[in-house]
Amino acid sequence: MDERIWHRSYDPKVPQSLDYRDILPYEFLTESARRFGSHSALTFLNLDLSFSEVNEQVEKLAAALCQLGLLPGDRVAILLPNLPQAVISFFAVMRAGGVAVMTNPLYMPPEIEHQWNDSECRIAIVADYLFDQKIPNIRSKLPVEQYIVTSIVDYLKFPIRQLARIKLGREKPPLAATVPKGPGVLDFRQLINSTKGVAPIPPSKIDDIAILQYTGGTTGVSKGTELTHRNLSYNTQQMRAWFTGIEEGHEAILGALPFFHIFGITVVMCLGYYSGASLALVANPRDLASVVKAVVKRKVTLLPAVPKMFQSICDYPKIKRTDLQSIKYCFSGSAPLPAAVQERFERMTGSIIVEGFGLTETSPVLTVNPLEGVRKTGSIGIPVSDTDVRIVDPEDGTVELPVGEPGEIIARGPQIMAGYWKQPGETSEMIRDGWIHTGDLGEMDEDGYFKVVGRIKDMILASGFNIYPDEIDDVITHHPAVLESCTIGIPDEKRGETVKTFVVLERGEKLTEEELVDHCRERMAAYKVPREFEFRPSLPRSTILKLLRRVLRDEELDKRKGQ
């Protein structure tokens, strides 16, 4: 790739282009097992497995999958929270030559039915309580031939193993269940322990599909993103090159980001094992006490998270008495990171947070702020090595716009997906002439730093003006009394659309609508200032704590229909 303006802002040790290794993602683990065999590779509550032990479990499960009839390219569903079994299963499926289909544990049966039928999964690895709650009524409608069932406590040691099973059984709904084993239903640990021999070396090539990662799309129907071994491997290598201060074999990375999400897959599991880091697992990212305890107990040095998690850690009641000085580098993504949260977290921990941007379809990382250079507040940073990004006219899709003018973000690089599973029409709409059209609206400044100002479908058109919700939220969250906000467009007879913002205040703070209007008028053009505000105790979020703008929009439209 030719010289780009952002290359001037690269850290000195980060190359513009990398000499990539054609290493498959499962080989990240086997290589680290050779280099750091006795080092801690995975921790969960009172469990601590070395790289050699994790690799042995992966090899045995891979052999078992092959003996169950898994053929190269077959899809295997993994329906688990962030347990040791999720890590073992992810790498074992690829080691056996299969394709992993990571499934959200919060999915309802119809969503599971769609995903597993669409991907044609032959084998599913499932937590016992999820099997019990979600599979029986749809089992006859699924293509799955073999279920491998495991429990949250399977890898725990005495006495937590016994105590946890009792406690989990008392949860509502229960997080433990007894699933009768028999034809088509196997026990995870028993299967591994009873398997003899090794899996044949899979014929997987670097451009074969490694995972089918399901995501929503322009049709609103969840579809499988085909991410190849090259996509995952090269994006991992791009991230490793960016984080120049990582000490291989000596890091601990927090595994709280869900592994059914591409952020957790690439930045935790893949980058972690490519770097010989120990994964400190947390099954529930909303369990803040467990998150903080894992950081402290495992002396976490690398912390990938979404902005809400950074904010929650800052607000943790015992945080002033908690030592978080082990943290060196943090990676923030999935939503804009408020400057106040970044400053507070860095001051409290002595760490550095770099904000980045990407999509499921980009494996996911496209841009990141420099680690040692200029980190611009509110910016998603600059493109990583071998990645080209442009701002184009969203209507035309090809005309590049000048510096500072908002348009659609498009990109190309080795991390761009192969396409959508069985959806050539959707693929051709998303990837045109080698460029992926993100659907995000952004702008580039004179130094080559990018900023997201909204989604094309979220853009508000009021009285002929284009208004970007993220830009408004950035202004509002800079008010010291505001914790977070979310802006949407609502129907308006005169303007076509107008602006409404939902606001959550900091604990103990008071703020009137008039004061917020004054704050906005001083910092943005009059046509952008929200016409309506609604104060709420909280805002709707996804399983990875991402703000759900569409939920607020749907609620608002339903409310207005009833008026």
C-alpha positions, 0 to 999 in steps of 0.5 A, a space after each residue: 500500500 502506498 504512503 498514507 497520511 496516517 502513517 506519519 502518526 504510527 508509533 516508531 516500532 509499528 510498520 506500515 506493512 507486515 511480513 505475515 506468517 501463514 499460521 492458522 489460529 489453532 496453531 497460536 495455542 500449539 506454538 505457545 504450548 511449545 514455547 511456554 508449556 508450564 506457564 499459566 494459560 487459562 484461569 477461572 475461579 480456582 482453576 489454573 491450567 498451563 499451556 501444555 494442559 490446555 493444548 492437551 485438552 484441545 488435542 483430545 477434544 479434536 480427536 473426539 470430534 473427528 471420531 464422531 464423524 466431523 469432516 473438514 469444513 463441517 460446522 460445530 455450534 458452541 453455546 457456552 458462556 466464557 468457560 474453560 470449555 469455550 476456549 478448549 472447544 473453539 481451538 479444538 473445532 479448528 484443530 479438527 478442521 471444522 468451522 466454529 459457530 459461536 452462539 449467544 447464550 442469551 439467544 431464545 430457541 427461535 434464534 438458535 433454530 435459525 442460526 443452527 439450521 442456516 449454518 447446518 451444524 452437525 455437532 453442538 457443544 452446549 452448557 447443561 442448563 442451556 440445553 435443558 432450557 432451550 433445546 428440547 422443544 426445538 431439537 427435532 427441528 435442528 440438524 444437530 446429530 451429536 450434543 456434547 454437554 458440559 457444566 459450568 463447574 466441570 473444570 473447577 476444583 474442590 471445594 468450589 466445584 461442590 459449592 458452586 453446583 448447589 448455588 447454581 442450581 438455586 439461581 432463577 433460572 437455574 445455571 445447572 441442570 442434569 441432562 441424561 446422557 445417551 445416544 446423541 448426547 455426550 458428556 464433555 469431560 467423559 468424552 475427552 477422558 475416554 478418547 484415544 489417539 490424535 486427530 489427523 492434521 486438518 487439511 485446512 488452508 489459510 483461506 478456508 473458513 475458520 468461523 461463521 460469526 452471525 450478525 444482523 444485516 440490511 435485511 434484519 435477518 441474522 446471517 453468517 459472516 465467513 471469517 477465514 483463517 487468514 482473516 483471524 490470523 492476520 488481524 491478530 498479527 496486526 494487533 500484536 504489531 500495534 501493541 509493541 509493549 507486550 511481553 510474550 509469555 508474561 502477560 495476563 489478559 482479561 477474558 470478560 468480553 463474550 466469546 460469542 462476539 468477534 471482539 472477544 474471539 480476536 482480541 482475547 482468545 487469538 491475541 492472547 494465545 498468539 502472545 503467550 498470555 494467560 486468559 483470566 476468564 469471567 463467565 458474566 461480564 455484568 458481574 462486576 465483582 467477579 471482573 474486579 476480583 479477576 483483575 486483582 487476583 490474576 494481575 491482569 496486564 491487558 484489558 480489552 473492554 467496552 466503555 461501559 465496563 471501564 465506567 463500571 469499574 471506575 464506579 465500583 464501590 470498593 475501587 479506592 481500596 482495590 489495587 489495579 496497578 497491574 494493568 498496562 494496556 487497555 483496548 476499548 471498542 464497540 461504542 464511543 469512549 467518553 473522555 471523562 471515563 478514559 481520564 479517570 480510569 487511566 489516572 486510577 490504574 496508570 494504564 493506557 486506553 486506546 480506542 479502536 473501531 471495527 466490525 464483525 465483518 472485519 475480524 474486527 479491528 480496522 483502526 486504533 489510536 496509537 499506543 505511544 503517539 497522539 491519542 485523540 479524544 473522541 477518535 477511533 484512531 488510525 488504520 492498522 498496518 496494511 489497512 486502507 480507509 476512506 470517507 466516501 459520499 454515502 449516496 454514490 459510494 465511491 466519490 472520496 470526500 475532503 478532510 473534515 466532511 462526513 461520509 460513509 467509512 469504507 475499508 480494505 485489508 487482509 482482515 475483510 471477510 470472505 462474504 456472507 454464508 449463502 448470501 451472495 446478494 448481501 455480500 455484493 452489497 457489502 463488499 464492492 470492488 474490494 472495499 467493505 462498506 461499513 454503513 458507519 458515517 465518519 470523518 477524517 481529520 488532517 492527520 489521518 485520524 478517523 471519527 465515527 459520527 453515526 450510522 447511515 440508518 441512524 442519521 437524522 434528517 431534520 429540515 434538510 440538515 444531516 444530524 449525527 447522533 454520536 456527535 450530539 452524545 459526545 457534546 452532552 456527555 461532556 457535561 459533568 453531571 451526565 453519565 451517558 446519553 443516547 440520541 435518536 431521530 423522531 418523527 416531526 410534522 414540520 422538520 420531517 425528523 427532530 432530535 430527542 436525547 435520553 440522558 442518565 445522570 451521574 449518581 447524586 447529580 441534578 440537571 434540568 432540561 433547560 440547563 442541558 439546552 444551554 450547554 448544547 447551544 454553546 457547543 453546536 449549531 442550533 439545528 442540532 440541539 435536541 428538541 426533547 430530553 428524557 431523563 432515565 435511570 439507565 439505558 438499554 444495552 446488549 449482552 456486550 454492554 453496547 447501547 441499543 439505540 434501536 430499542 429506544 427508537 422502537 419504544 418511542 415510535 410505539 409510544 407515539 402510535 398510541 397518542 
